[in-house]
């Protein structure tokens, strides 16, 4: 019988004679059908804490593991779900700006770069969560900058904190829309989503490029979305903003590639980050999108997206420029 741990996949738990009834019982208590877990079968059980956005505590996961193993805590092994493999010194000597660094994909990316020897300029609107990131990496070189990337004074402060050298930039900060179709999209929703997802990326990239051009090298990764590749993944404002991010990426790659600066994009599919949607989500938009969103083949962890992003940021992505990497579990080929 396979030993079940917190790192075993949700699929392994559901298929197990011991684990299946435990998971089904937990879902039944919450009134959640077991079919809800179909897109996340490949994720570790541990990821349910993030997926539940705080509704499921770590103690519940620990309790399930004990129950599945007759009250004995098993040792984690290298089997089960994918595990992050840090590459020592991959970013040694490099300064990397990461936006949205206080949570989700941004935090996972900032953490990995720092643990791989890079100096990280971690940017976010939440000072408290930035401090938590820095505290979790006591031996790393992390400079935190509380900033709103839509404001020029914040962009200037970010570049000043980076200093005379910017080797790489990860534009990860982003927000969701309310799933509204075009005729329902308000000016406020449009302006907010465009401001963060597109204008903020534009402003910070514009500021970082001269520093990179001085050294004749640099790597920029913009986080687009599966919504940048299709029209049935999100609402009008978000979809438009992420299509525009791809356009910004390709234009910059063309313009600056000959000068040593690579510009690429990552297009995530479903990711277990816990990023909330705005209140009052459009009923019409949600109804139209639901059948297509239900076809998402899998949901990734933030660390899995960080693996894709750091690959493109690092010298391992040396021959890639203007690429849009669909890190979506195969959603884009459906």
C-alpha positions as a Markdown table, in Angstrom:
| # | Residue | x | y | z |
|---|---|---|---|---|
| 1 | Unk | 0.0 | 0.0 | 0.0 |
| 2 | Unk | 1.3 | 3.4 | -1.0 |
| 3 | Unk | 2.1 | 5.7 | 2.0 |
| 4 | Unk | 0.1 | 8.9 | 1.8 |
| 5 | Unk | 1.8 | 12.2 | 2.8 |
| 6 | Unk | 1.0 | 15.9 | 2.4 |
| 7 | Unk | 3.1 | 15.8 | -0.8 |
| 8 | Unk | 1.1 | 12.9 | -2.3 |
| 9 | Unk | -1.1 | 14.1 | -5.1 |
| 10 | Unk | -4.8 | 14.7 | -4.6 |
| 11 | Unk | -5.4 | 12.0 | -7.2 |
| 12 | Unk | -3.4 | 9.5 | -5.2 |
| 13 | Unk | -5.4 | 10.3 | -2.1 |
| 14 | Unk | -8.8 | 10.0 | -3.9 |
| 15 | Unk | -7.8 | 6.7 | -5.5 |
| 16 | Unk | -6.6 | 5.2 | -2.2 |
| 17 | Unk | -8.7 | 2.9 | 0.0 |
| 18 | Unk | -7.5 | 4.8 | 3.0 |
| 19 | Unk | -7.3 | 8.4 | 1.7 |
| 20 | Unk | -10.4 | 8.4 | -0.6 |
| 21 | Unk | -13.0 | 8.2 | 2.1 |
| 22 | Unk | -11.2 | 10.8 | 4.2 |
| 23 | Unk | -11.1 | 13.3 | 1.4 |
| 24 | Unk | -14.7 | 12.6 | 0.4 |
| 25 | Unk | -15.8 | 13.0 | 4.0 |
| 26 | Unk | -14.0 | 16.3 | 4.3 |
| 27 | Unk | -15.7 | 17.6 | 1.1 |
| 28 | Unk | -19.1 | 16.3 | 2.2 |
| 29 | Unk | -18.8 | 18.3 | 5.5 |
| 30 | Unk | -18.1 | 21.5 | 3.4 |
| 31 | Unk | -20.9 | 20.7 | 0.9 |
| 32 | Unk | -18.4 | 20.5 | -1.9 |
| 33 | Unk | -18.8 | 17.8 | -4.6 |
| 34 | Unk | -15.8 | 15.6 | -5.2 |
| 35 | Unk | -15.8 | 16.5 | -8.9 |
| 36 | Unk | -14.6 | 19.9 | -7.9 |
| 37 | Unk | -11.1 | 18.4 | -7.4 |
| 38 | Unk | -10.8 | 17.0 | -10.9 |
| 39 | Unk | -8.6 | 19.9 | -12.3 |
| 40 | Unk | -6.3 | 19.6 | -9.3 |
| 41 | Unk | -5.7 | 15.9 | -9.1 |
| 42 | Unk | -2.0 | 16.4 | -9.9 |
| 43 | Unk | -1.4 | 18.9 | -7.1 |
| 44 | Unk | -0.1 | 17.8 | -3.7 |
| 45 | Unk | -2.7 | 17.5 | -0.9 |
| 46 | Unk | -0.8 | 20.3 | 0.8 |
| 47 | Unk | -1.9 | 22.7 | -1.9 |
| 48 | Unk | -5.5 | 22.5 | -0.6 |
| 49 | Unk | -4.6 | 25.1 | 2.1 |
| 50 | Unk | -3.8 | 27.7 | -0.6 |
| 51 | Unk | -6.7 | 26.6 | -2.8 |
| 52 | Unk | -9.2 | 27.1 | 0.0 |
| 53 | Unk | -8.0 | 30.7 | 0.6 |
| 54 | Unk | -7.7 | 30.1 | 4.3 |
| 55 | Unk | -10.9 | 28.0 | 4.8 |
| 56 | Unk | -8.9 | 24.8 | 5.2 |
| 57 | Unk | -6.1 | 25.0 | 7.9 |
| 58 | Unk | -2.8 | 23.2 | 7.9 |
| 59 | Unk | -3.9 | 21.3 | 11.0 |
| 60 | Unk | -6.7 | 19.7 | 8.9 |
| 61 | Unk | -4.1 | 18.4 | 6.4 |
| 62 | Unk | -1.9 | 17.2 | 9.1 |
| 63 | Unk | -4.8 | 15.4 | 10.7 |
| 64 | Unk | -5.7 | 13.7 | 7.4 |
| 65 | Unk | -2.2 | 12.4 | 7.0 |
| 66 | Unk | -2.2 | 11.0 | 10.5 |
| 67 | Unk | -5.6 | 9.3 | 10.0 |
| 68 | Unk | -4.5 | 7.8 | 6.7 |
| 69 | Unk | -1.4 | 6.3 | 8.4 |
| 70 | Unk | -3.0 | 4.9 | 11.6 |
| 71 | Unk | -1.8 | 7.8 | 13.7 |
| 72 | Unk | 1.8 | 7.7 | 12.6 |
| 73 | Unk | 3.4 | 10.7 | 10.8 |
| 74 | Unk | 5.2 | 9.3 | 7.7 |
| 75 | Unk | 8.4 | 10.6 | 6.3 |
| 76 | Unk | 8.1 | 12.7 | 3.1 |
| 77 | Unk | 9.8 | 11.0 | 0.1 |
| 78 | Unk | 10.8 | 12.2 | -3.3 |
| 79 | Unk | 7.7 | 10.6 | -4.9 |
| 80 | Unk | 4.3 | 12.0 | -5.3 |
| 81 | Unk | 3.7 | 15.5 | -6.7 |
| 82 | Unk | 6.3 | 17.7 | -8.4 |
| 83 | Unk | 8.8 | 19.3 | -6.1 |
| 84 | Unk | 10.8 | 22.4 | -6.7 |
| 85 | Unk | 14.5 | 21.9 | -7.4 |
| 86 | Unk | 16.6 | 24.9 | -6.6 |
| 87 | Unk | 19.7 | 25.5 | -8.8 |
| 88 | Unk | 22.4 | 27.0 | -6.6 |
| 89 | Unk | 24.0 | 30.3 | -7.8 |
| 90 | Unk | 21.9 | 30.5 | -11.0 |
| 91 | Unk | 21.3 | 34.2 | -10.3 |
| 92 | Unk | 24.5 | 34.8 | -8.4 |
| 93 | Unk | 25.7 | 38.4 | -8.9 |
| 94 | Unk | 22.4 | 39.5 | -10.5 |
| 95 | Unk | 19.9 | 42.1 | -9.5 |
| 96 | Unk | 16.3 | 41.1 | -10.3 |
| 97 | Unk | 13.2 | 43.2 | -9.9 |
| 98 | Unk | 10.0 | 41.2 | -9.1 |
| 99 | Unk | 6.6 | 42.9 | -8.9 |
| 100 | Unk | 3.7 | 41.3 | -7.1 |
| 101 | Unk | 6.3 | 39.8 | -4.9 |
| 102 | Unk | 4.3 | 39.6 | -1.7 |
| 103 | Unk | 2.0 | 36.8 | -2.7 |
| 104 | Unk | 1.2 | 34.1 | -5.2 |
| 105 | Unk | 3.4 | 33.7 | -8.3 |
| 106 | Unk | 5.4 | 36.8 | -7.5 |
| 107 | Unk | 6.4 | 35.6 | -4.0 |
| 108 | Unk | 7.3 | 32.2 | -5.3 |
| 109 | Unk | 9.4 | 33.8 | -8.1 |
| 110 | Unk | 11.1 | 36.2 | -5.7 |
| 111 | Unk | 11.8 | 33.4 | -3.2 |
| 112 | Unk | 13.4 | 31.1 | -5.8 |
| 113 | Unk | 15.6 | 33.8 | -7.3 |
| 114 | Unk | 16.8 | 34.8 | -3.8 |
| 115 | Unk | 17.5 | 31.1 | -2.9 |
| 116 | Unk | 19.4 | 30.8 | -6.2 |
| 117 | Unk | 21.8 | 33.6 | -5.2 |
| 118 | Unk | 20.2 | 36.7 | -6.7 |
| 119 | Unk | 19.7 | 40.1 | -5.2 |
| 120 | Unk | 15.9 | 40.6 | -5.3 |
| 121 | Unk | 14.1 | 44.0 | -5.4 |
| 122 | Unk | 10.7 | 42.8 | -4.2 |
| 123 | Unk | 7.9 | 45.1 | -5.1 |
| 124 | Unk | 4.3 | 45.1 | -3.9 |
| 125 | Unk | 1.6 | 47.4 | -2.5 |
| 126 | Unk | 1.5 | 45.4 | 0.8 |
| 127 | Unk | 4.4 | 46.4 | 3.1 |
| 128 | Unk | 3.4 | 43.8 | 5.7 |
| 129 | Unk | 3.5 | 40.9 | 3.3 |
| 130 | Unk | 6.8 | 42.1 | 1.8 |
| 131 | Unk | 8.2 | 42.1 | 5.3 |
| 132 | Unk | 7.0 | 38.6 | 5.8 |
| 133 | Unk | 8.7 | 37.6 | 2.5 |
| 134 | Unk | 12.0 | 39.1 | 3.7 |
| 135 | Unk | 11.7 | 37.4 | 7.1 |
| 136 | Unk | 11.3 | 34.1 | 5.4 |
| 137 | Unk | 14.6 | 34.5 | 3.6 |
| 138 | Unk | 16.9 | 35.7 | 6.4 |
| 139 | Unk | 20.1 | 34.7 | 4.6 |
| 140 | Unk | 19.1 | 36.2 | 1.2 |
| 141 | Unk | 19.6 | 39.6 | -0.3 |
| 142 | Unk | 16.1 | 41.0 | -0.5 |
| 143 | Unk | 15.3 | 44.7 | -0.9 |
| 144 | Unk | 11.6 | 45.4 | -0.3 |
| 145 | Unk | 9.9 | 48.4 | -2.0 |
| 146 | Unk | 6.3 | 49.2 | -1.1 |
| 147 | Unk | 5.1 | 50.7 | -4.4 |
| 148 | Unk | 2.1 | 51.2 | -6.8 |
| 149 | Unk | 3.5 | 50.4 | -10.2 |
| 150 | Unk | 0.9 | 52.6 | -11.9 |
| 151 | Unk | 2.4 | 55.7 | -10.4 |
| 152 | Unk | 5.6 | 57.2 | -11.8 |
| 153 | Unk | 7.0 | 58.2 | -8.5 |
| 154 | Unk | 6.8 | 54.5 | -7.4 |
| 155 | Unk | 8.5 | 53.4 | -10.5 |
| 156 | Unk | 11.3 | 55.8 | -9.9 |
| 157 | Unk | 11.7 | 54.5 | -6.3 |
| 158 | Unk | 11.9 | 50.9 | -7.6 |
| 159 | Unk | 14.7 | 51.8 | -10.0 |
| 160 | Unk | 16.5 | 53.8 | -7.3 |
| 161 | Unk | 16.3 | 50.8 | -5.0 |
| 162 | Unk | 17.8 | 48.5 | -7.7 |
| 163 | Unk | 20.8 | 50.8 | -8.1 |
| 164 | Unk | 23.1 | 51.0 | -11.0 |
| 165 | Unk | 22.4 | 47.5 | -12.2 |
| 166 | Unk | 19.2 | 45.7 | -13.3 |
| 167 | Unk | 19.9 | 42.3 | -14.8 |
| 168 | Unk | 16.3 | 41.1 | -15.0 |
| 169 | Unk | 12.8 | 42.2 | -14.5 |
| 170 | Unk | 9.7 | 40.0 | -13.7 |
| 171 | Unk | 6.5 | 41.9 | -14.3 |
| 172 | Unk | 4.1 | 39.7 | -12.3 |
| 173 | Unk | 1.8 | 42.1 | -10.5 |
| 174 | Unk | -1.7 | 41.8 | -11.8 |
| 175 | Unk | -5.4 | 41.9 | -10.9 |
| 176 | Unk | -8.6 | 40.1 | -12.1 |
| 177 | Unk | -11.6 | 41.7 | -13.6 |
| 178 | Unk | -15.3 | 40.9 | -12.8 |
| 179 | Unk | -15.8 | 38.6 | -15.8 |
| 180 | Unk | -18.0 | 41.3 | -17.4 |
| 181 | Unk | -18.6 | 41.3 | -21.2 |
| 182 | Unk | -17.8 | 44.5 | -23.0 |
| 183 | Unk | -21.2 | 46.1 | -22.8 |
| 184 | Unk | -21.2 | 45.7 | -19.0 |
| 185 | Unk | -17.6 | 46.8 | -18.4 |
| 186 | Unk | -17.5 | 50.0 | -16.3 |
| 187 | Unk | -14.9 | 52.7 | -16.8 |
| 188 | Unk | -13.6 | 52.1 | -13.3 |
| 189 | Unk | -13.1 | 48.3 | -13.9 |
| 190 | Unk | -11.4 | 49.0 | -17.3 |
| 191 | Unk | -9.1 | 51.7 | -15.9 |
| 192 | Unk | -8.1 | 49.7 | -12.9 |
| 193 | Unk | -7.3 | 46.5 | -14.7 |
| 194 | Unk | -5.5 | 48.2 | -17.6 |
| 195 | Unk | -3.6 | 50.4 | -15.1 |
| 196 | Unk | -2.1 | 47.5 | -13.1 |
| 197 | Unk | -1.9 | 44.8 | -15.8 |
| 198 | Unk | -0.7 | 46.9 | -18.7 |
| 199 | Unk | 0.3 | 50.4 | -17.8 |
| 200 | Unk | 2.3 | 49.4 | -14.7 |
| 201 | Unk | 4.2 | 46.8 | -16.8 |
| 202 | Unk | 4.8 | 49.4 | -19.4 |
| 203 | Unk | 6.1 | 52.1 | -17.0 |
| 204 | Unk | 8.4 | 49.8 | -15.1 |
| 205 | Unk | 9.8 | 48.2 | -18.2 |
| 206 | Unk | 10.4 | 51.6 | -19.8 |
| 207 | Unk | 12.3 | 52.7 | -16.7 |
| 208 | Unk | 14.4 | 49.5 | -16.5 |
| 209 | Unk | 15.4 | 49.3 | -20.1 |
| 210 | Unk | 18.0 | 52.2 | -20.1 |
| 211 | Unk | 19.8 | 50.5 | -17.2 |
| 212 | Unk | 19.9 | 47.2 | -19.1 |
| 213 | Unk | 21.0 | 48.8 | -22.4 |
| 214 | Unk | 24.0 | 50.4 | -20.6 |
| 215 | Unk | 25.3 | 47.0 | -19.8 |
| 216 | Unk | 24.3 | 45.5 | -23.1 |
| 217 | Unk | 22.3 | 42.7 | -21.6 |
| 218 | Unk | 19.1 | 41.9 | -19.7 |
| 219 | Unk | 16.1 | 39.7 | -19.4 |
| 220 | Unk | 12.5 | 40.7 | -19.0 |
| 221 | Unk | 9.6 | 38.4 | -18.4 |
| 222 | Unk | 6.0 | 39.6 | -18.5 |
| 223 | Unk | 3.2 | 37.5 | -17.0 |
| 224 | Unk | 0.4 | 37.3 | -19.5 |
| 225 | Unk | -2.3 | 34.7 | -19.1 |
| 226 | Unk | -4.2 | 32.0 | -20.9 |
| 227 | Unk | -6.6 | 34.9 | -21.5 |
| 228 | Unk | -3.9 | 36.4 | -23.7 |
| 229 | Unk | -4.3 | 33.4 | -26.1 |
| 230 | Unk | -8.1 | 33.0 | -26.2 |
| 231 | Unk | -11.3 | 34.9 | -25.6 |
| 232 | Unk | -13.1 | 32.5 | -23.4 |
| 233 | Unk | -10.9 | 32.5 | -20.3 |
| 234 | Unk | -12.0 | 35.8 | -18.5 |
| 235 | Unk | -13.8 | 39.0 | -18.8 |
| 236 | Unk | -13.3 | 41.8 | -21.4 |
| 237 | Unk | -10.9 | 44.1 | -19.5 |
| 238 | Unk | -8.6 | 41.3 | -18.3 |
| 239 | Unk | -8.6 | 39.6 | -21.6 |
| 240 | Unk | -7.8 | 42.8 | -23.4 |
| 241 | Unk | -5.0 | 43.7 | -20.9 |
| 242 | Unk | -3.3 | 40.4 | -21.3 |
| 243 | Unk | -3.5 | 40.4 | -25.1 |
| 244 | Unk | -1.9 | 43.8 | -24.9 |
| 245 | Unk | 0.9 | 42.5 | -22.6 |
| 246 | Unk | 1.8 | 40.0 | -25.4 |
| 247 | Unk | 1.9 | 42.9 | -27.9 |
| 248 | Unk | 4.2 | 44.9 | -25.6 |
| 249 | Unk | 6.4 | 41.8 | -25.2 |
| 250 | Unk | 6.8 | 41.1 | -28.9 |
| 251 | Unk | 7.4 | 44.7 | -29.8 |
| 252 | Unk | 10.1 | 45.1 | -27.1 |
| 253 | Unk | 11.7 | 41.8 | -28.0 |
| 254 | Unk | 12.0 | 43.0 | -31.6 |
| 255 | Unk | 13.3 | 46.4 | -30.7 |
| 256 | Unk | 15.9 | 45.5 | -28.1 |
| 257 | Unk | 16.9 | 41.9 | -29.0 |
| 258 | Unk | 19.9 | 43.1 | -31.1 |
| 259 | Unk | 21.1 | 45.2 | -28.1 |
| 260 | Unk | 21.3 | 42.2 | -25.8 |
| 261 | Unk | 17.9 | 42.4 | -24.0 |
| 262 | Unk | 15.6 | 39.4 | -24.2 |
| 263 | Unk | 11.9 | 40.0 | -23.6 |
| 264 | Unk | 9.5 | 37.1 | -23.2 |
| 265 | Unk | 6.1 | 36.3 | -21.6 |
| 266 | Unk | 4.6 | 33.4 | -19.6 |
| 267 | Unk | 0.9 | 32.7 | -20.1 |
| 268 | Unk | -0.3 | 30.8 | -17.0 |
| 269 | Unk | -3.5 | 28.8 | -17.0 |
| 270 | Unk | -5.2 | 28.0 | -13.7 |
| 271 | Unk | -2.9 | 28.7 | -10.7 |
| 272 | Unk | -3.6 | 28.0 | -7.0 |
| 273 | Unk | -2.7 | 31.5 | -5.8 |
| 274 | Unk | -5.8 | 32.5 | -3.9 |
| 275 | Unk | -6.0 | 35.9 | -5.7 |
| 276 | Unk | -9.5 | 37.2 | -5.1 |
| 277 | Unk | -12.0 | 38.3 | -7.7 |
| 278 | Unk | -13.7 | 41.7 | -7.3 |
| 279 | Unk | -17.1 | 41.7 | -5.7 |
| 280 | Unk | -20.2 | 41.7 | -7.9 |
| 281 | Unk | -18.9 | 39.4 | -10.6 |
| 282 | Unk | -20.9 | 39.6 | -13.8 |
| 283 | Unk | -23.7 | 37.0 | -13.9 |
| 284 | Unk | -23.8 | 37.1 | -17.7 |
| 285 | Unk | -20.1 | 36.8 | -18.1 |
| 286 | Unk | -19.8 | 34.0 | -15.5 |
| 287 | Unk | -22.5 | 32.0 | -17.2 |
| 288 | Unk | -20.9 | 32.3 | -20.6 |
| 289 | Unk | -17.4 | 31.5 | -19.4 |
| 290 | Unk | -18.2 | 28.6 | -16.9 |
| 291 | Unk | -18.4 | 25.7 | -19.5 |
| 292 | Unk | -15.0 | 26.7 | -20.9 |
| 293 | Unk | -13.3 | 27.4 | -17.6 |
| 294 | Unk | -14.5 | 23.9 | -16.5 |
| 295 | Unk | -12.3 | 22.4 | -19.2 |
| 296 | Unk | -9.1 | 23.6 | -17.6 |
| 297 | Unk | -7.0 | 20.4 | -17.6 |
| 298 | Unk | -5.1 | 21.1 | -14.4 |
| 299 | Unk | -4.3 | 23.8 | -11.9 |
| 300 | Unk | -0.6 | 24.6 | -11.2 |
| 301 | Unk | 1.1 | 25.8 | -8.0 |
| 302 | Unk | 2.7 | 29.2 | -7.8 |
| 303 | Unk | 6.1 | 27.4 | -7.5 |
| 304 | Unk | 5.5 | 25.6 | -10.8 |
| 305 | Unk | 4.9 | 29.0 | -12.5 |
| 306 | Unk | 8.0 | 30.4 | -10.8 |
| 307 | Unk | 10.0 | 27.5 | -12.4 |
| 308 | Unk | 8.8 | 28.7 | -15.9 |
| 309 | Unk | 9.5 | 32.4 | -15.1 |
| 310 | Unk | 12.9 | 31.9 | -13.6 |
| 311 | Unk | 13.9 | 29.7 | -16.6 |
| 312 | Unk | 13.2 | 32.5 | -19.0 |
| 313 | Unk | 14.8 | 35.1 | -16.7 |
| 314 | Unk | 18.0 | 33.2 | -16.3 |
| 315 | Unk | 20.8 | 32.5 | -18.7 |
| 316 | Unk | 19.1 | 29.1 | -19.4 |
| 317 | Unk | 16.7 | 31.0 | -21.6 |
| 318 | Unk | 19.6 | 32.4 | -23.7 |
| 319 | Unk | 18.1 | 31.6 | -27.1 |
| 320 | Unk | 14.6 | 32.8 | -26.4 |
| 321 | Unk | 13.3 | 36.2 | -27.3 |
| 322 | Unk | 9.8 | 37.3 | -28.0 |
| 323 | Unk | 8.4 | 33.9 | -26.9 |
| 324 | Unk | 5.1 | 33.5 | -25.2 |
| 325 | Unk | 5.4 | 30.4 | -23.0 |
| 326 | Unk | 2.0 | 28.8 | -22.3 |
| 327 | Unk | 2.6 | 27.4 | -18.8 |
| 328 | Unk | -1.0 | 26.1 | -18.6 |
| 329 | Unk | -0.9 | 22.3 | -18.3 |
| 330 | Unk | -1.9 | 22.0 | -22.0 |
| 331 | Unk | -5.0 | 24.2 | -21.8 |
| 332 | Unk | -3.9 | 26.2 | -24.9 |
| 333 | Unk | -3.9 | 23.1 | -27.1 |
| 334 | Unk | -7.5 | 22.2 | -26.4 |
